[in-house]
């Protein structure tokens, strides 16, 4: 068996994955360390407008990321620079970044690719 260790810049990638989004469905990613969950909720809101933004809200153990106006067909957007989202039990900081490919915003069809990282 071969173990892979991936890194980018000063970060080691802990996990990466992708999710196919349909109908702008809410995404929930639950991370559990020593029976303590951290929930990341990602959802999309199209308010009409030219400016895209990402709004963050923290409530107890839940971090919500609201992607606003990611409406341009066949476009990429996201959080490219790693965003601090929590602290692991060993004191290391947990980071998150993602890219969203919007295929068809009116139908809510998107592809989300994400990574969880820590500093080397």
C-alpha positions in Angstrom: 0.0 0.0 0.0 1.2 3.5 -0.8 0.6 6.5 1.4 0.1 9.9 -0.2 1.1 13.1 1.5 -0.1 16.2 -0.4 0.9 19.8 0.2 0.7 23.2 -1.3 2.9 26.1 -0.2 3.1 26.1 3.6 0.1 23.7 4.0 -0.4 20.0 4.3 -3.7 18.8 2.8 -5.6 16.7 5.3 -8.6 15.9 3.1 -9.9 16.9 -0.2 -13.1 16.0 -2.0 -15.8 17.2 -4.4 -19.5 17.5 -4.2 -22.0 17.7 -7.1 -24.6 20.3 -6.1 -28.0 20.3 -7.6 -30.9 22.7 -7.0 -28.5 24.8 -4.8 -28.9 22.3 -2.1 -27.3 23.1 1.3 -24.1 21.2 1.9 -23.2 19.9 5.4 -19.7 18.7 6.2 -19.3 17.3 9.7 -15.8 16.9 11.1 -15.5 14.9 14.3 -12.5 14.8 16.5 -12.7 13.0 19.8 -16.5 13.0 19.7 -16.5 16.8 19.3 -18.2 17.8 16.0 -17.5 20.9 13.9 -20.1 21.5 11.3 -19.5 23.4 8.1 -22.6 24.5 6.2 -22.3 25.8 2.7 -25.2 27.3 0.8 -25.9 29.5 -2.2 -28.0 32.6 -2.4 -28.7 34.4 -5.7 -29.9 37.9 -4.9 -29.2 39.3 -8.3 -26.3 41.6 -8.7 -22.9 41.9 -10.2 -20.8 41.4 -7.1 -20.2 37.9 -5.7 -19.3 37.5 -2.0 -18.9 35.0 0.8 -20.5 35.7 4.1 -19.3 33.8 7.3 -21.3 33.2 10.4 -20.3 31.2 13.5 -22.9 29.7 15.9 -21.6 27.4 18.6 -19.8 24.5 16.7 -21.3 25.5 13.3 -19.6 27.6 10.6 -21.9 28.8 7.9 -20.5 30.0 4.5 -23.0 31.7 2.3 -22.0 32.1 -1.3 -23.9 35.1 -2.6 -24.4 35.8 -6.3 -22.3 33.1 -7.8 -24.7 33.3 -10.8 -22.5 33.5 -13.9 -22.9 30.5 -16.0 -19.7 28.4 -16.6 -17.7 30.3 -14.1 -15.3 29.6 -11.2 -15.2 31.3 -7.8 -14.6 30.4 -4.3 -12.2 30.8 -1.4 -8.7 30.3 -2.8 -6.5 31.5 0.2 -6.9 29.0 3.1 -9.5 30.3 5.6 -9.1 29.5 9.3 -12.1 27.4 10.4 -11.1 25.8 13.7 -8.5 24.4 16.0 -7.6 20.7 16.3 -7.3 19.0 19.7 -3.5 19.1 19.3 -3.6 22.9 18.9 -3.0 23.0 15.2 -5.1 25.4 13.2 -7.5 23.9 10.7 -7.9 25.7 7.3 -10.4 25.4 4.5 -10.4 26.4 0.9 -12.7 25.7 -2.1 -13.5 26.4 -5.7 -17.0 26.4 -7.1 -17.7 25.8 -10.7 -21.2 27.1 -11.6 -22.6 25.2 -14.5 -26.1 26.5 -14.5 -27.1 29.0 -11.7 -30.8 29.1 -12.6 -31.0 25.3 -12.0 -28.5 25.4 -9.1 -26.1 23.0 -10.8 -22.6 23.4 -9.4 -19.4 21.5 -8.6 -17.7 22.2 -5.3 -14.1 21.1 -4.8 -12.7 21.6 -1.3 -9.7 21.0 0.9 -9.0 21.0 4.6 -5.4 21.9 5.4 -3.0 22.5 8.3 0.3 24.4 8.4 3.4 22.3 7.9 
